């Protein structure tokens, strides 16, 4: 029988992940450090989780007009998100069918977003329509059997759900609306498809994508990371999480009495923009952090939405885009630009606090002295995320008949009452 030292690292990491996820929350532990650092495990996640799920990459308000586009690098694939001349939103490959050049390289001054009638490769001026069809291939008339009709920019499977643009590498998975059915019901009151992205902040972060997801999901870290920003408004001990759902987790952050009273009295200490009119009175007194598995991160507020686009870029790197969405009515406020500047300043401060602790966590994952720790009851969303990851691992091992970690069917654990 193999000792643990003889078991290959990726196999041992998966064993440890499954063991952690099988524990009830009151005995919960963190994932092993290798889950955040090992290159082979990261490759396994790309192939068996991230490429086989829906990933949020944009919002329709970012490409409102026909011909609008923006570049995207997703799991090593150069893509372009574009609204076609037929008004259909698509995600296309940016790899030219001729010699494989990027049709919109930005390294030397080309804009990463804008409006265009065609996509034109700078190498030999091959051109493509906004639905990917090849429209022009200069000096190819002597290539025997060549036809523009046979080639184009490949299209990735794309769906728009509640205004957000999702893409997947998988052809067989269920539609976004089916996957996120219950989540959609909870988000309906925020009218996400009617909101507009008014600002974005980009971050190149030296930590694993799961570190970001786990940090976003729970309110326990308000105590430390946000002791002067969020903790006074949303005390960690008051945060609570919903019961387990296979496709998402939700943490609710109730306002402290002082701040809740300000909302009831209509004072502007908490609100900067026009409230979304359909948000319930109950949800006007809290913020909520939703994670649609694997990486759709949405913070809901009565007058705005904060969305994080998570783009894994290696076992220890993630490109993060923090976007602020508000209603069209908010943009009509006479002092909108001033309010927006103030909110972005606060958002940047809070995001910087998050990034600081996420960097610290990643540093710890590389230490030989850290082997894992215990979870608090306030970290229930992390436990939900762990169990999602474990299910995806078991699905992958079952489908490929890999039995080295004793794959077994998923059986929901009993949760202790919060």
Secondary structure, 3 states (H helix, E strand, C coil): CCCHHHCCHHHHHHHHHHHHHHCCHHHCECCCCHHHHCHHHHHHHHHHCHHHCCEEEEEHHHHCCCCEEEEEEECCEEEEEEECCCCCEEEEECECCCCCCECCCCCCCCCCEEECCCEECCCCCCEECCCCEEEECCCCCCCCCCCHHHCECCEEEEEEECCEEEEECCCCCCCHHHHCHHHHHHHHHHCHHHCEEEEEEEEEECCCHHHHHHHHHCCHHHHCCCCCCCCCCCCHHHCEECCCCCCEEEEEEECCHHHHHHHHCCCCCCCCCCCCCCCCCCHHHEEEEEEECCCEEEEEECCEEEEEEEEECCCCCEEEEEEEEECHHHHCCCCHHHHHHHHHHHHHHHHHHHHHHHHHHHHHHCCCCCCCCECCHHHHHHHHHHHHHHHHHHHHHHHCCCCCCCCCCCCCCCCCCC
